[in-house]
Amino acid sequence: MSLIKKENIVIVIGEYEKDGQTKKQYRTIGEMVTMQGDDGQPYQFGKLWGASGVTEIKIYQQDQPNQNAPQNNAQPQQGGYNQPHQPNNGYPQR
């Protein structure tokens, strides 16, 4: 295995003025690593950093689903967003 590249995952958190131009202010929220496997194929993985800690992620090509990747066969509702069920953990529901 060999490292191909490491990339930062960033979000825009604001804007500022410099030399009369508006610039975006970024915050790094994670990293993505691309490696070449022993079979010669590239693969990607990374970490996201947040208030709840570090979450490890893996990236799979959409046209070649990985057999180990979780499959979500749920169909989204038309014109809406399917919010995953979250337990209330003892807190009252809003």
C-alpha positions as CSV (number, residue, x, y, z in Angstrom):
1,M,0.0,0.0,0.0
2,S,1.2,3.5,-0.7
3,L,-0.1,7.0,0.0
4,I,-1.4,8.8,-3.1
5,K,-2.6,12.0,-1.3
6,K,-4.1,13.6,1.8
7,E,-6.7,16.3,1.6
8,N,-8.4,18.5,4.1
9,I,-12.2,18.6,4.3
10,V,-13.2,22.2,4.9
11,I,-16.4,24.3,5.4
12,V,-17.0,28.0,4.9
13,I,-17.6,29.7,8.3
14,G,-17.6,33.3,7.3
15,E,-16.2,36.0,5.1
16,Y,-13.7,38.9,5.5
17,E,-12.3,41.8,3.4
18,K,-8.6,41.8,2.2
19,D,-7.2,44.3,-0.2
20,G,-10.7,45.4,-1.2
21,Q,-11.8,41.8,-2.0
22,T,-14.2,39.5,-0.1
23,K,-12.5,36.3,0.9
24,K,-14.0,33.2,2.5
25,Q,-12.9,32.0,5.8
26,Y,-12.6,28.2,6.1
27,R,-12.4,25.7,9.0
28,T,-11.0,22.3,8.6
29,I,-13.4,19.6,9.8
30,G,-11.6,16.5,8.7
31,E,-9.2,14.8,6.4
32,M,-9.5,12.4,3.4
33,V,-6.7,10.0,2.5
34,T,-6.3,8.3,-0.9
35,M,-4.1,5.1,-0.9
36,Q,-3.2,2.6,-3.5
37,G,-3.9,-0.9,-2.4
38,D,-1.7,-4.0,-3.0
39,D,-4.0,-4.8,-5.9
40,G,-3.2,-1.5,-7.6
41,Q,-6.7,0.0,-7.0
42,P,-7.1,3.3,-5.2
43,Y,-9.2,3.5,-2.1
44,Q,-10.3,6.4,0.2
45,F,-11.0,6.8,3.9
46,G,-10.9,9.7,6.3
47,K,-12.1,11.3,9.5
48,L,-14.5,14.0,10.4
49,W,-14.0,16.0,13.6
50,G,-17.1,17.4,15.4
51,A,-18.5,18.2,18.8
52,S,-19.3,14.5,19.4
53,G,-15.8,13.4,18.6
54,V,-14.1,11.8,15.6
55,T,-16.1,9.8,13.0
56,E,-14.2,7.5,10.7
57,I,-15.5,7.5,7.1
58,K,-14.9,5.4,4.0
59,I,-15.6,6.5,0.4
60,Y,-17.1,4.2,-2.2
61,Q,-17.7,4.9,-5.9
62,Q,-21.4,5.1,-6.6
63,D,-21.2,3.1,-9.8
64,Q,-19.4,0.2,-8.1
65,P,-21.1,-0.5,-4.8
66,N,-18.9,-2.2,-2.3
67,Q,-20.4,-5.4,-0.8
68,N,-19.3,-4.4,2.7
69,A,-20.9,-0.9,2.4
70,P,-24.3,-0.6,4.2
71,Q,-27.1,-0.5,1.7
72,N,-29.9,2.0,2.1
73,N,-32.9,0.9,0.0
74,A,-35.3,3.4,1.5
75,Q,-36.9,5.7,-1.0
76,P,-37.0,9.4,-0.1
77,Q,-40.4,11.1,0.1
78,Q,-41.2,13.3,-2.8
79,G,-40.3,16.9,-2.1
80,G,-39.0,16.2,1.3
81,Y,-36.1,14.9,3.3
82,N,-36.1,11.6,5.1
83,Q,-34.6,12.3,8.5
84,P,-33.2,9.2,10.2
85,H,-34.8,8.0,13.4
86,Q,-32.8,9.2,16.4
87,P,-33.5,8.0,19.9
88,N,-34.5,10.6,22.4
89,N,-31.8,9.5,25.0
90,G,-34.1,10.6,27.8
91,Y,-34.6,14.1,26.5
92,P,-38.1,15.3,25.7
93,Q,-39.1,15.5,22.1
94,R,-39.8,18.9,20.5
